């Protein structure tokens, strides 16, 4: 039996204008993955009735489950209810009991529900209300043509609560025999995306487990995903692919899943009982920002407004001595001859290492690239 499929539609013109970031879709996607439901598309639609209805109708032709988030408020531009009704070919119906609950909810705040809030008591015909105990916008679900539409509020806290408390149990009830979907991320550094692809590109063509690549400045994530009738079977599929990847590119793998390069370096220094300091210039404090969580290991960071490499090295040596630190990291991003340059210094009590190289990518990513290069150098030295 194939796994059910889903699509997510985020409603709100403010998303399209870039005024807010749609975090709801990411949370819903993670939830669907954990339920073994395949997510094939996400979309963002403005507060327009025609486009909401069109997007919902199109999604219902492809997916078993369509989850919408946003557009359930009391204002004129909150049109999710109308859009879903039109897509399903039904009318909006006033629900007196829902209106009573909305009024009671406002009363609990010491307020009175206004006439515009009465709009929230209308649902597509046949829909079931999903009570919202932490907000005023009721959610709902509607079965239509053998497909399921779930409409959730756009306020992240409300969406998250209803997703966990109401939607997950509902989906588990509807799809009890779903396949299990598991994911592992191998995190790499010290190799570019194209070079990595040359080593593992053939593995990306596999259908189960699948392999995906996501590049970040100086780091590349390998996402392994497998589906099976049980978690044990799915993890066995993951294990086989992971073993092959580690055989090919294991020297570049610094961690898995939630591991960060910063945390790996801090842990390696901590195992030696070392303390670490950093000095940087032209980075906006990017190096210290990632290391500052290392309580007991990170002894301080210093940001210099401008510096040459010699000044960076001198400041790094001085701060190591002052803090009694065994490991020092220095990073400089500066412009020379119209180009950005990255200079990194790794200083130990016994010896030093470093790099000096031009940077030709987007200027906004220069500091992140420098941080990744320097931390990967430290990882290898401490490994």
C-alpha positions in Angstrom: 0.0 0.0 0.0 1.5 3.3 -1.1 1.9 6.1 1.5 -0.7 8.9 1.4 0.3 12.1 -0.2 -0.1 15.7 1.0 0.3 19.3 0.0 0.5 22.5 2.1 -0.9 25.9 1.2 0.1 28.9 3.3 -2.4 31.7 3.0 -1.4 35.4 3.4 -0.4 38.3 1.2 2.2 39.2 3.8 4.1 36.0 3.0 4.2 36.9 -0.7 5.4 40.4 0.1 8.2 39.1 2.3 6.9 40.8 5.4 6.8 37.6 7.4 8.6 34.2 7.0 6.4 31.2 6.6 7.5 28.9 9.4 4.2 27.1 9.6 4.8 25.1 6.4 8.1 23.8 7.7 6.5 22.6 11.0 3.6 21.0 9.2 6.0 19.3 6.7 8.1 17.8 9.6 4.9 16.5 11.2 3.7 14.9 8.0 7.1 13.3 7.5 6.9 11.8 11.0 3.5 10.4 10.2 4.8 8.7 7.0 2.8 11.0 4.8 4.6 12.0 1.6 4.6 15.8 1.1 4.9 16.6 -2.6 4.2 20.3 -2.9 4.0 23.5 -0.8 2.6 26.8 -2.0 1.9 30.3 -0.8 -1.2 32.2 -1.9 -2.3 35.7 -1.1 -5.6 36.8 0.4 -7.5 36.4 -2.8 -10.6 34.2 -2.9 -10.2 33.1 -6.5 -6.6 32.1 -6.0 -7.2 30.3 -2.7 -10.0 28.3 -4.3 -7.9 27.5 -7.4 -4.9 26.4 -5.4 -7.0 24.2 -3.1 -9.0 22.6 -6.0 -5.7 21.8 -7.8 -4.2 20.3 -4.7 -7.3 18.2 -4.1 -6.8 16.6 -7.6 -3.3 15.4 -6.6 -3.1 14.8 -2.9 -4.9 12.8 -0.3 -4.5 15.5 2.3 -4.4 19.3 1.8 -3.4 21.4 4.8 -4.0 25.1 4.7 -2.7 27.6 7.3 -3.8 31.1 7.7 -6.8 33.2 6.5 -9.2 32.0 9.3 -9.5 35.4 11.1 -12.5 37.7 11.3 -11.5 40.3 8.7 -12.8 40.7 5.2 -9.5 39.5 3.7 -9.6 36.2 5.7 -11.0 34.0 2.9 -9.8 30.5 3.6 -13.3 29.3 4.6 -14.8 30.7 1.3 -11.9 29.3 -0.8 -12.2 25.8 0.5 -16.0 25.8 0.1 -15.7 26.9 -3.5 -13.0 24.3 -4.2 -15.2 21.6 -2.7 -18.3 22.9 -4.5 -20.3 23.5 -1.3 -21.8 26.5 0.4 -20.8 28.2 3.6 -23.1 27.2 6.5 -23.6 29.1 9.7 -22.9 26.9 12.8 -24.8 28.3 15.8 -22.9 26.1 18.3 -19.6 27.3 16.9 -20.8 30.9 17.3 -21.6 30.2 21.0 -18.1 28.7 21.5 -16.5 31.8 19.9 -18.5 34.1 22.2 -17.6 32.1 25.2 -13.9 32.3 24.2 -14.1 36.1 24.0 -15.9 36.2 27.3 -13.1 34.3 28.9 -10.8 37.2 27.9 -13.2 39.7 29.4 -14.2 40.8 25.9 -17.3 40.7 23.7 -17.2 39.1 20.2 -17.9 41.6 17.5 -20.1 41.2 14.5 -17.0 40.5 12.3 -16.2 37.5 14.6 -19.5 36.0 13.5 -17.8 35.3 10.2 -15.7 32.7 11.9 -18.8 30.6 12.8 -19.3 29.8 9.1 -17.8 26.6 7.8 -18.0 24.8 4.4 -21.0 22.5 4.4 -20.0 19.1 5.8 -16.9 20.4 7.6 -16.1 19.6 11.2 -14.9 22.3 13.5 -11.6 21.9 15.3 -11.8 23.7 18.6 -9.0 26.3 19.2 -8.5 26.6 23.0 -5.7 29.1 22.7 -7.1 31.4 20.1 -10.3 32.8 18.6 -10.1 31.3 15.1 -11.7 27.9 14.9 -10.0 25.5 12.5 -11.8 22.8 10.5 -11.5 19.7 8.4 -13.6 18.6 5.5 -13.8 15.3 3.6 -14.5 15.9 -0.1 -14.3 13.4 -2.9 -12.3 10.9 -0.8 -9.7 13.6 0.0 -9.2 15.5 3.3 -8.8 19.3 3.7 -7.5 20.6 7.0 -7.6 24.4 7.6 -5.4 25.7 10.5 -4.9 29.2 11.9 -1.9 31.2 10.7 -0.7 32.3 14.2 2.2 29.9 14.7 1.5 29.1 18.4 -2.2 28.3 17.6 -1.3 26.3 14.5 1.3 24.3 16.4 -1.1 23.5 19.2 -3.9 22.3 16.9 -1.4 20.4 14.8 -0.1 18.4 17.7 -3.3 18.0 19.7 -5.9 17.6 17.0 -4.5 17.0 13.5 -1.9 14.3 14.4 -4.5 12.1 16.1 -6.9 12.6 13.3 -4.4 11.6 10.6 -3.3 8.6 12.6 -6.9 7.5 12.8 -7.5 8.0 9.1 -4.1 6.4 7.9 -3.4 3.7 10.5 -1.5 1.5 8.0 0.8 4.2 6.7 4.4 3.3 5.9 7.1 4.6 8.2 9.3 7.4 6.9 12.7 8.1 8.5 15.4 10.6 7.8 19.1 11.0 8.7 21.3 14.0 7.7 25.0 13.6 7.3 26.7 16.9 7.7 29.9 17.6 5.7 32.5 20.3 5.4 35.8 20.8 3.5 34.4 19.8 0.1 32.3 21.7 -2.3 28.9 20.6 -3.6 30.1 19.9 -7.2 33.1 17.8 -5.9 30.8 15.9 -3.5 28.3 15.3 -6.4 31.1 13.8 -8.5 31.8 11.2 -5.7 28.2 10.3 -4.8 26.0 11.5 -7.8 25.1 7.9 -8.8 23.5 7.4 -5.3 21.2 10.3 -5.8 19.3 8.4 -8.5 18.0 5.7 -6.0 14.3 5.7 -5.2 14.3 4.2 -1.7 16.3 5.2 0.2 16.7 8.6 -1.4 19.6 10.9 -1.2 19.3 14.7 -1.3 22.0 17.4 -1.2 21.6 20.8 0.4 24.5 23.3 0.2 25.3 26.0 2.8 28.3 28.3 2.9 31.3 26.0 3.4 29.1 23.1 4.4 26.9 20.5 2.6 24.2 18.4 4.1 23.4 14.9 2.8 19.8 14.0 3.5 19.0 10.2 3.6 15.3 9.3 3.6 13.8 5.8 3.6 10.3 4.4 3.8 9.2 0.9 4.8 6.5 -1.0 6.6 8.3 -0.5 9.9 10.8 1.9 11.4 13.3 -1.0 11.9 13.1 -1.8 8.1 13.4 1.9 7.2 16.5 2.3 9.4 18.1 -0.7 7.8 17.8 0.9 4.4 19.3 4.1 5.8 22.2 2.2 7.4 23.1 0.6 4.1 23.2 4.0 2.3 25.0 5.7 5.1 27.7 3.0 5.1 28.3 3.5 1.4 28.4 7.3 1.8 30.9 7.1 4.7 33.1 4.8 2.6 33.2 7.4 -0.2 33.2 10.7 1.7 33.7 9.8 5.3 36.6 12.1 5.9 34.4 15.1 5.2 31.5 14.0 7.5 31.7 16.0 10.7 28.3 15.0 12.3 24.8 13.8 11.9 21.3 15.2 12.3 21.4 18.2 14.7 25.2 18.3 15.0 26.8 21.6 14.1 30.5 22.2 13.1 30.8 24.6 16.0 29.5 22.0 18.5 31.9 19.4 17.2 34.9 21.6 17.6 33.8 22.7 21.1 33.3 19.0 22.1 36.8 18.0 20.8 38.4 20.9 22.7 36.4 20.0 25.8 37.5 16.4 25.7 41.1 17.6 26.0 40.2 20.0 28.9 41.1 23.0 26.7 39.6 26.4 26.5 39.1 28.3 23.3 39.2 32.0 22.3 38.5 33.7 19.0 39.4 37.0 17.4 37.8 38.2 14.2 37.5 41.3 12.0 35.1 42.0 9.1 32.8 39.1 10.1 30.1 40.8 12.2 30.9 38.5 15.0 29.9 35.3 13.1 32.6 33.2 14.6 31.9 34.0 18.2 28.2 33.8 17.7 28.5 30.1 16.8 30.9 29.3 19.6 29.4 31.2 22.5 27.2 28.2 23.5 30.2 26.3 24.6 30.0 27.0 28.3 33.2 26.0 30.0 35.1 25.7 26.8 34.6 29.1 25.1 36.6 31.7 27.0 35.7 34.7 24.9 35.6 36.4 21.6 36.9 39.7 20.4 35.7 41.6 17.4 38.2 44.1 15.8 36.7 46.8 13.7 39.5 46.6 11.1 42.7 44.6 11.1 45.5 43.3 9.0 46.6 39.7 9.3 49.6 40.5 11.5 47.3 42.4 13.9 44.9 39.5 14.0 47.7 37.1 14.9 49.1 39.4 17.6 45.7 39.9 19.1 44.9 36.2 19.1 48.2 35.4 20.8 47.5 38.0 23.5 44.0 36.9 24.2 45.0 33.3 24.4 47.7 34.2 27.0 45.2 36.4 29.0 42.6 33.7 29.1 44.9 30.8 29.6 43.4 29.2 26.5 45.1 26.3 24.6 43.3 26.9 21.3 42.8 30.1 19.5 40.8 30.8 16.3 41.3 34.0 14.2 39.3 35.1 11.2 39.7 38.1 9.0 37.4 39.1 6.0 38.8 42.1 4.2 38.9 43.7 0.7 42.0 43.8 -1.3 42.3 45.0 -4.9 38.5 45.1 -5.2 38.1 41.5 -4.1 37.2 39.9 -0.7 39.9 37.8 1.0 39.6 35.3 3.8 42.4 34.8 6.3 42.1 32.2 9.0 44.4 31.3 11.8 44.4 28.3 14.1 46.8 28.7 17.0 47.8 26.0 19.5 50.5 26.3 22.2 52.6 23.9 20.1 52.1 25.1 16.6 50.0 27.1 14.2 48.1 26.7 11.0 46.0 28.9 8.7 44.8 29.9 5.3 44.7 32.9 3.0 42.5 32.8 0.0 40.4 35.0 -2.2 36.6 34.8 -2.0 34.5 35.2 -5.1 31.0 34.4 -3.9 28.2 36.6 -2.6 29.6 39.1 -0.2 26.9 38.4 2.3 28.2 34.8 2.6 31.9 35.6 3.0 31.9 35.5 6.8 30.0 32.2 6.9 32.4 30.6 4.4 35.4 31.8 6.5 33.9 30.4 9.7 33.3 27.0 8.0 36.8 26.8 6.6 38.4 27.7 9.9 36.2 25.4 12.0 36.8 22.5 9.6 40.5 23.1 9.9 40.2 22.9 13.7 38.0 19.8 13.5 40.7 18.0 11.5 43.5 19.1 13.7 41.6 18.0 16.8 40.3 14.8 15.3 
